[in-house]
Amino acid sequence: MAADGDRDGIPNVLLEAMASGTPVVSTPVSGIPELIESGSNGLLVPPENPMLLAVALQRLLGDMEYSERLARAARAKIENEFSMERSASSLAALFRNGR
């Protein structure tokens, strides 16, 4: 899945793709680098660079083992850091602390 991420802090489409175990390619803008660690759980390419986007997508399509490894790591990141339980707990802590 490729997303440019030029409008949202952390786009829901990236969260959903990663949660479903889909390898992702995006740009390092807004909050996306907090979500995607390039080469670990997805790939980041410079904005407005269609050639590097194509190279990244070809790498995912051409190396299924690598693609699957990124997808597993992406899903684990979402499960560990962006689960409903963790989000609710973080929000509750903010309210308790008055921030």
C-alpha positions as CSV (number, residue, x, y, z in Angstrom):
1,M,0.0,0.0,0.0
2,A,1.4,3.4,-0.9
3,A,0.2,6.6,0.7
4,D,1.6,10.1,0.3
5,G,0.5,11.3,3.8
6,D,0.5,14.9,2.8
7,R,-2.6,15.9,4.8
8,D,-2.9,13.9,8.0
9,G,-0.7,13.7,11.0
10,I,-0.8,9.9,11.0
11,P,-3.1,8.8,8.3
12,N,-5.7,6.2,9.3
13,V,-5.2,4.4,6.0
14,L,-1.6,3.6,7.1
15,L,-2.7,2.5,10.5
16,E,-5.3,0.2,9.0
17,A,-3.0,-1.2,6.4
18,M,-0.3,-2.0,8.9
19,A,-2.8,-3.5,11.3
20,S,-4.0,-5.8,8.6
21,G,-0.5,-7.0,7.8
22,T,-0.1,-5.1,4.5
23,P,3.4,-3.8,3.7
24,V,3.4,0.0,3.3
25,V,5.3,2.7,1.5
26,S,4.9,6.4,2.4
27,T,6.7,9.7,2.7
28,P,8.4,11.0,5.9
29,V,6.0,13.9,6.5
30,S,3.9,14.9,9.4
31,G,3.7,12.1,12.0
32,I,4.4,9.3,9.6
33,P,8.1,8.8,10.7
34,E,6.7,8.1,14.2
35,L,4.8,5.2,12.7
36,I,7.0,3.9,9.9
37,E,10.7,3.0,10.5
38,S,12.0,2.7,7.0
39,G,13.4,-0.8,6.4
40,S,12.0,-2.1,9.6
41,N,8.2,-2.0,9.4
42,G,7.7,-0.2,6.0
43,L,9.5,2.0,3.6
44,L,9.7,5.8,3.4
45,V,10.6,7.6,0.2
46,P,11.1,11.4,-0.3
47,P,7.9,13.3,-1.2
48,E,7.3,14.1,-4.8
49,N,9.7,11.5,-6.1
50,P,7.8,9.0,-8.2
51,M,10.9,7.2,-9.3
52,L,11.9,6.2,-5.7
53,L,8.3,5.4,-5.0
54,A,8.3,3.0,-7.9
55,V,11.6,1.5,-6.8
56,A,10.2,0.9,-3.3
57,L,7.0,-0.7,-4.6
58,Q,9.1,-2.9,-7.0
59,R,11.2,-4.0,-4.0
60,L,8.1,-5.1,-2.1
61,L,6.6,-6.9,-5.1
62,G,9.9,-8.5,-6.0
63,D,11.0,-9.8,-2.6
64,M,8.1,-11.5,-0.9
65,E,10.1,-12.6,2.1
66,Y,11.2,-9.0,2.7
67,S,7.7,-7.7,2.1
68,E,6.3,-10.2,4.6
69,R,8.9,-9.4,7.2
70,L,8.0,-5.7,7.0
71,A,4.3,-6.5,7.1
72,R,4.7,-8.6,10.3
73,A,6.7,-5.9,12.0
74,A,4.1,-3.3,10.9
75,R,1.3,-5.3,12.5
76,A,3.3,-5.8,15.7
77,K,3.9,-2.1,15.9
78,I,0.2,-1.3,15.6
79,E,-0.7,-4.1,18.1
80,N,1.9,-2.9,20.6
81,E,1.6,0.9,20.3
82,F,-1.7,1.8,18.7
83,S,-4.2,-0.7,20.1
84,M,-7.5,0.5,21.3
85,E,-6.6,-0.5,24.9
86,R,-3.3,1.4,24.8
87,S,-4.9,4.5,23.2
88,A,-7.7,4.5,25.8
89,S,-5.1,4.1,28.6
90,S,-3.0,7.0,27.2
91,L,-6.1,9.2,26.9
92,A,-7.2,8.3,30.5
93,A,-3.8,9.2,31.8
94,L,-3.9,12.6,30.0
95,F,-7.3,13.3,31.7
96,R,-6.0,12.2,35.1
97,N,-3.0,14.4,34.8
98,G,-5.0,17.4,33.6
99,R,-3.1,17.7,30.3
